[in-house]
Amino acid sequence: ILWSIWSSTTMGNWASVAKYAFTGSLTQFLFLFFGLLALWLMGSVIYRVFALRQWGKIVDPNPKSGLATLWSVGMISLLLLLYLQPVQKGIEQFTSIELDGFMLPKLSYADENLLVEGYYEEILIGNELTNPVGEMVERGEGGRFRFSEAAVLVDDIRAVTSKPNTQILFKGKSYSVNQYGNRDREYPTEPGENTIRTAILGGSYPNGSGIADRELFDRILEDSINKMVEGLNYEFWNFSHPGYDLIPSIYDFEVKEAEQYQFDNLIFISHGVDMFKNIKTLADHFLKGTEMPYPYLEDIIKKSGINKSMSSNEMFKSLEPYSEELVRKSYTHLYELCKKNEIKPIWMYWPTTAIHPFVRDYSSDIAEMVSQIGYTVIDLSEVYREYKPTELYVSPSDRHPNVLGHSLIADALVDWFIQRPELLNPSPENNQ
């Protein structure tokens, strides 16, 4: 009981889970009782055999004996053998056992769920001393954008925005915000001749948390494609922001009245956790009393029956049946906004550096959903396959993609747009 309390972030969350301990049937409790009894009896028999026959001295010999040395050398040799990449790949290929994290700390399924909240929202679970994941994520306010000099707290679904015309150091790297409130270059309000403009929406991955301005994937993409294509000027406006998912991204684009900048395309970047992430955003802002910007959000809140006396776990459980509806209506709203302003909507899958259990493989269900709505789908699910997760991290305590992670995405997008120029070019005569 004490361990379960220690593992919970709040007493409310612990209580909402603990109550299920009393919901089992008599048959289930009898099965548990006799199962534990059988386990105890089996353990007692094994202990007696080891004690009477002295097998324990073989497994746990005197530290000064030669057998102890043999065990030590044998285990060290086995660990070193398993650390070799060819051996790991062979084991994974023939046994389907994943050895990622074997020599390094690896999070449990539950802690992965907590961490996905952390790196999308810049809420650092490591600051909660009661949580065992604390040793694996960065500590202190230095990693939270909302505490930076470029942050502006707002009382709407976004929670935080960026201060225009600001240059700071964030996580020790240059972080510049342009006149439009985006981490990007300065662009003229009116597009130049033969200019193709593309807006990019998303969270902390495309925003480049932990890397310098010049290392952002959209900078690399823009420079590369403009060197390859003659007669056209491509601009990629990065509207992404730390902590944003689908709903805040859409709202931020509308609040900035970004459609006035005459975009030809809009790319929304997803990591495949849309279902989970957006019900969490909705629950968090419902608890805060934030005014909901769209009627369908209020409708889902009413249908779910959530109230402010519920714990976060209870809210998620109540909202979960409506997660697909929430995501579908949000993507539909963005699609209609694009069509109204003659913008081509594109959905892009950017895999996370550490594959989350919810999206261990390509998130084809969401891709199919947006494709049915009318989005063009760009699948980059293979972009990180040849690299270990630790090669892609900003640091051991920060799982955002580093310079290599951004350059791989940029190179993959260049290939997509060069091979399929119709993805960006607004008219057939430009598809050359």
Salt bridges, closest charged atoms under 4 A:
GLU98 OE1 - ARG360 NH1 3.23
GLU112 OE2 - ARG399 NH1 3.58
GLU117 OE1 - LYS280 NZ 4.00
GLU121 OE2 - LYS280 NZ 3.01
GLU122 OE2 - HIS400 NE2 3.80
GLU135 OE2 - ARG139 NH2 3.04
GLU138 OE2 - LYS171 NZ 3.59
ASP156 OD2 - ARG158 NH2 2.87
ASP184 OD1 - ARG219 NE 3.89
ASP213 OD1 - ARG183 NE 2.93
GLU215 OE2 - ARG214 NH2 3.96
GLU222 OE2 - ARG185 NH1 2.70
ASP223 OD1 - ARG185 NH2 2.94
GLU235 OE1 - ARG197 NE 2.62
ASP245 OD2 - LYS277 NZ 3.23
ASP252 OD1 - ARG158 NH1 3.02
ASP252 OD2 - LYS256 NZ 3.18
GLU254 OE1 - HIS333 NE2 3.07
ASP284 OD2 - LYS280 NZ 2.37
ASP299 OD2 - LYS303 NZ 3.56
GLU314 OE2 - LYS19 NZ 2.85
GLU324 OE2 - ARG328 NH2 3.60
GLU325 OE2 - LYS303 NZ 2.74
GLU325 OE2 - LYS329 NZ 2.92
GLU382 OE1 - ARG385 NE 3.55
ASP398 OD2 - LYS171 NZ 2.74
ASP398 OD1 - HIS400 ND1 2.63
GLU422 OE2 - ARG420 NE 3.17
